[in-house]
Amino acid sequence: MTPRVALIPGIPGCRAYTPKVPKIVDKAVRRDEIIAATWRIIRTQGFDAVTLREIAAMLGYANGALKPYFATKEELLTAAYVRAFDVAVEKANASIGGRTGIEALRRLCHEIMPLDEERTLEAAVIIAYWGHSLGVPALAEIFRQHSAELRRRMIRHLEEGRAAGEVVTSEPDGAIADELYWMMMGLQAMVLFAPEHASGRRQRAALEKILESLAH
Amino acid sequence: MTPRVALIPGIPGCRAYTPKVPKIVDKAVRRDEIIAATWRIIRTQGFDAVTLREIAAMLGYANGALKPYFATKEELLTAAYVRAFDVAVEKANASIGGRTGIEALRRLCHEIMPLDEERTLEAAVIIAYWGHSLGVPALAEIFRQHSAELRRRMIRHLEEGRAAGEVVTSEPDGAIADELYWMMMGLQAMVLFAPEHASGRRQRAALEKILESLAH
């Protein structure tokens, strides 16, 4: 868990401040370590089979050492999934920079598609999260909101593309975004379970075909 | 578990025969009931959270009554998933009949896509199965083989379509099949988590656009 005490420099009574700064830094680092390890565990062993105790053991932590960070497996899985989403968005932002239109859409899609081993790790986290979300509406809602955010971004770039004359198709932007997203979500599973039919080259070619079709 | 004794009428020593026919029929019916209940449980509660004991209780069975059918949750989940696949294939076969080419491909896709509530139940089973398969290569392999079978069928119908002059695109049949399958697998998740962007109408329209593109 992140500390709930506001950290306002020099305010007495803000007990987490001066003496604990190094510990808080450690906490964030430790939390990142746990999430990174969880990504690998999900990829190699799945998430159903492991316990918080086993994850702690794999990390060389004492039993119970994960509890201050993640009280339950569900919290850990949620944090691992949210991190995967955040990483994809951060990388997309960095890759897109000031670009707009089709090139921005391409770069956004490249960060959602499981094009390399890191993004395949993220795909495994998403698949595990979906499986667990089936019975947990609050978790399903997080994915739904993330999907809605990505859909809005795709539509914005399509609108930019229309303004620039790159996108002239009569198909509505919402439909284009949905179909791109369906494909990209299917790829999360296929890259794990049938990678021979979901290579990075094939993924990129399929995306280019769709992007190219928008110009007609 | 299905009985391992061969049932050959009138052969003495085939101990499962005469006296047990009614019981065996019951067993198959009971097994179907359990799988049907499991589909509903996965859709409404997910699969992580429930135990074999709870599933038995929901069905009004005594504790332990599921054990002769499914020794573990993994066996039950696998049977539920395999049933979902078999149902889709049986319905596709019935729908396709003697048809070939694009119309056969359309009807096959309609049974894979989560177009109605029953197929949305099946989608939930697939999502649960994927989540559990991450750490279990033998389960992942079952899905991989099913995917390969569906891919072969899609390619066969594309070849029929080419022979009939319905399919003239220069895109290879394998690439067309992969892209259709990616979309259909993404839809398994989206119909559950963002159904507002994966209506049956939208799914059918997207499929028609792809099928129509094959004629150019």
Chai-1 contact restraints between the chains, C-beta under 6 A:
chainA,res_idxA,chainB,res_idxB,connection_type,confidence,min_distance_angstrom,max_distance_angstrom,comment,restraint_id
A,Q45,B,G135,contact,1.0,0.0,6.0,A-B,restraint_1
A,G46,B,L134,contact,1.0,0.0,6.0,A-B,restraint_2
A,G46,B,G135,contact,1.0,0.0,6.0,A-B,restraint_3
A,D48,B,H132,contact,1.0,0.0,6.0,A-B,restraint_4
A,A49,B,G135,contact,1.0,0.0,6.0,A-B,restraint_5
A,A124,B,L134,contact,1.0,0.0,6.0,A-B,restraint_6
A,I127,B,W130,contact,1.0,0.0,6.0,A-B,restraint_7
A,I127,B,G131,contact,1.0,0.0,6.0,A-B,restraint_8
A,A128,B,G131,contact,1.0,0.0,6.0,A-B,restraint_9
A,A128,B,L134,contact,1.0,0.0,6.0,A-B,restraint_10
A,W130,B,I127,contact,1.0,0.0,6.0,A-B,restraint_11
A,W130,B,A189,contact,1.0,0.0,6.0,A-B,restraint_12
A,G131,B,I127,contact,1.0,0.0,6.0,A-B,restraint_13
A,G131,B,A128,contact,1.0,0.0,6.0,A-B,restraint_14
A,G131,B,G131,contact,1.0,0.0,6.0,A-B,restraint_15
A,H132,B,D48,contact,1.0,0.0,6.0,A-B,restraint_16
A,L134,B,G46,contact,1.0,0.0,6.0,A-B,restraint_17
A,L134,B,A124,contact,1.0,0.0,6.0,A-B,restraint_18
A,L134,B,A128,contact,1.0,0.0,6.0,A-B,restraint_19
A,G135,B,Q45,contact,1.0,0.0,6.0,A-B,restraint_20
A,G135,B,G46,contact,1.0,0.0,6.0,A-B,restraint_21
A,G135,B,A49,contact,1.0,0.0,6.0,A-B,restraint_22
A,A140,B,F193,contact,1.0,0.0,6.0,A-B,restraint_23
A,F143,B,F193,contact,1.0,0.0,6.0,A-B,restraint_24
A,R144,B,F193,contact,1.0,0.0,6.0,A-B,restraint_25
A,R144,B,A194,contact,1.0,0.0,6.0,A-B,restraint_26
A,S147,B,A194,contact,1.0,0.0,6.0,A-B,restraint_27
A,D178,B,H197,contact,1.0,0.0,6.0,A-B,restraint_28
A,E179,B,A206,contact,1.0,0.0,6.0,A-B,restraint_29
A,W182,B,M183,contact,1.0,0.0,6.0,A-B,restraint_30
A,W182,B,G186,contact,1.0,0.0,6.0,A-B,restraint_31
A,W182,B,L187,contact,1.0,0.0,6.0,A-B,restraint_32
A,W182,B,M190,contact,1.0,0.0,6.0,A-B,restraint_33
A,M183,B,W182,contact,1.0,0.0,6.0,A-B,restraint_34
A,M183,B,M183,contact,1.0,0.0,6.0,A-B,restraint_35
A,M183,B,G186,contact,1.0,0.0,6.0,A-B,restraint_36
A,M185,B,G186,contact,1.0,0.0,6.0,A-B,restraint_37
A,M185,B,A189,contact,1.0,0.0,6.0,A-B,restraint_38
A,G186,B,W182,contact,1.0,0.0,6.0,A-B,restraint_39
A,G186,B,M183,contact,1.0,0.0,6.0,A-B,restraint_40
A,G186,B,M185,contact,1.0,0.0,6.0,A-B,restraint_41
A,G186,B,G186,contact,1.0,0.0,6.0,A-B,restraint_42
A,L187,B,W182,contact,1.0,0.0,6.0,A-B,restraint_43
A,A189,B,W130,contact,1.0,0.0,6.0,A-B,restraint_44
A,A189,B,M185,contact,1.0,0.0,6.0,A-B,restraint_45
A,M190,B,W182,contact,1.0,0.0,6.0,A-B,restraint_46
A,F193,B,A140,contact,1.0,0.0,6.0,A-B,restraint_47
A,F193,B,F143,contact,1.0,0.0,6.0,A-B,restraint_48
A,F193,B,R144,contact,1.0,0.0,6.0,A-B,restraint_49
A,A194,B,R144,contact,1.0,0.0,6.0,A-B,restraint_50
A,A194,B,S147,contact,1.0,0.0,6.0,A-B,restraint_51
A,H197,B,D178,contact,1.0,0.0,6.0,A-B,restraint_52
A,A206,B,E179,contact,1.0,0.0,6.0,A-B,restraint_53
